[in-house]
Amino acid sequence: MSDRTDDLQDLVEHAVAVGDALPGDLPAQLEEGPEAAELQSATSFEPKLGLGFLAALAAVVVWSCPALIGKSLPLSSLTVVLFRGWIGVAFALTVLKLRGGRLSIKGLRLCLIGGAALGFDLALFFAAIKSTTVANATLISSMTPLLLLFLAPLLFGEKLRWPDVVAALAAMVGAGLVTTASASLDGWSLRGDLYAVLCLVAWTAYLSASKAVRGKISAIEFSAGVALIASTLITPVALLHADLSWPEPRQFLLLTIMGITGWLGHVLMNWALKNIPIWAGGTSAMAVPVVATILAAIFLGEQLVLLQGVGMAIVMIALTVVGVRSPKLAG
């Protein structure tokens, strides 16, 4: 798969910190060259624009589901991560096989660091979901573009620009408002917020590992390899945990849904990006914390106060500014 494909996948991945990624189809505009893209834009972009935005919206809703399901399941976070992880492994290996690929020893070595980071990310995310509000867990863990902004001078040799610094400070203020407003609500805990911060670091490490091995392994094999390594590392920890329990049939079904929603979300978003501007796709993906918070209020009865909404709006606007102004952060 080409570097441009990975660039596009990274753009979507950087917009959210939820779930592991399986790549979808390459958008036709990138696949067929600039001349074909210009022709397609003139002939088919307009009629499909509405469908593209609907697909992007569907992807956002799908990406919001794992947090809600994980929060509602009466299972420990390690139980959720263990079963969801191995279901995801089976699905990823199936996709890899159907695409004519296979896992190699060399590929697994290249996936080692990314798999370890992904394992920490998944365990910490669902621990955060179980310990604090959905609003805090999803918002904090989605701030990868902000963290990458400050890593950009080291990773890409970029200079920090004052609009980006202002946007970063605004995002911090917005996150502070959300945390402060949540402190008085049922279901909030400082420990859960700290889990989300560590999850943010782990997801950033995963993306960095993914970037480091680009060109050495296909995106599909990398996705399958890191999923296998992450689940293998989590298994002994989960088996030794006192709260580990076997899911009931209905719970197993929900865990299966969680295992495939990440992939489905990327398929929907990649299809949408054939028909809408890339910046629109990235910006819509940043709405995942907002959608997850609203759904949690509707279906889980989580409280939502005005100050939280103001803080989340500030964070989303700031992250959008960072993402639009800093294309290198997206790949």
Secondary structure, 3 states (H helix, E strand, C coil): CCHHHHHHHHHHHHHCCCCCCCCCCCCHHHHCHHHHHHHHHHHHHHHHHHHHHHHHHHHHHHHHHHHHHHHHCCCCHHHHHHHHHHHHHHHHHHHHHHCCCCCCHHHHHHHHHHHHHHHHHHHHHHHHHHHCCHHHHHHHHCCHHHHHHHHHHHHCCCCCCHHHHHHHHHHHHHHHHHHHHHCCCCCCCHHHHHHHHHHHHHHHHHHHHHHHCECCECHHHHHHHHHHHHHHHHHHHHHCCCCCCCCCHHHHHHHHHHHHHHHHHHHHHHHHCCCCCHHHHHHHHCCHHHHHHHHHHHHHCCCCCHHHHHHHHHHHHHHHHHHHHCHHHHC
